[in-house]
Amino acid sequence: MKAATLLFPLILSCIMSFLISGITTLKALGFVENFFSMWMSAWMIAWMFAFPSVLVCAPIAQKLVSLILKNR
């Protein structure tokens, strides 16, 4: 298996879960005193779910894109 096969979803899930957990933590709590530590805690949990989700969902999304574009 090529390294890129796992490295791309690892980086993608890292960035996306980091941004989304930050936005949702900010919306839920506002800028509280321990915002950063709460964000990091939420991010680690989100990343644990995001990485396997990307591994499962990416091939499905690729097939859907292929089907959509094939009909054009």
C-alpha positions in Angstrom: 0.0 0.0 0.0 1.3 3.4 -0.9 2.0 5.9 1.9 -0.2 8.5 0.1 -3.2 6.1 0.4 -3.2 6.6 4.2 -1.3 9.9 4.5 -3.8 12.0 2.5 -6.9 10.9 4.5 -4.9 11.3 7.7 -4.0 15.0 6.9 -7.4 15.8 5.5 -9.2 14.4 8.6 -6.8 16.3 10.8 -7.3 19.6 9.2 -11.1 19.3 8.8 -11.7 18.0 12.3 -9.4 20.7 13.7 -11.4 23.5 12.0 -14.9 22.1 12.6 -14.3 21.3 16.2 -12.9 24.8 16.8 -16.0 26.4 15.2 -18.4 24.2 17.1 -16.6 24.6 20.4 -16.6 28.4 19.9 -20.3 28.4 19.0 -21.2 26.2 22.0 -19.0 27.9 24.7 -17.9 31.3 23.3 -14.4 32.5 24.3 -14.2 31.1 27.8 -11.1 31.0 29.9 -10.1 27.4 29.0 -11.4 27.6 25.4 -8.2 26.3 23.9 -7.9 23.2 26.1 -11.6 22.4 25.5 -11.1 22.8 21.8 -8.1 20.5 21.8 -10.0 17.9 23.8 -13.0 18.1 21.3 -10.6 17.9 18.4 -8.9 14.7 19.5 -12.3 13.0 19.9 -13.4 14.4 16.5 -10.2 13.2 14.8 -10.6 9.7 16.2 -13.9 9.5 14.3 -12.9 11.7 11.3 -10.0 9.5 10.1 -11.9 6.2 9.8 -14.8 8.1 8.4 -12.7 9.6 5.6 -11.2 6.1 4.9 -14.8 4.7 4.5 -16.5 7.7 2.8 -13.8 8.8 0.3 -14.2 5.8 -2.0 -18.0 6.2 -1.9 -17.7 9.9 -2.7 -15.3 9.1 -5.6 -17.8 6.6 -7.0 -20.6 9.0 -6.7 -18.6 11.7 -8.5 -17.8 9.3 -11.2 -21.4 8.3 -11.7 -22.5 12.0 -11.7 -19.9 13.0 -14.3 -20.4 9.9 -16.4 -24.0 11.0 -17.1 -22.9 14.4 -18.5 
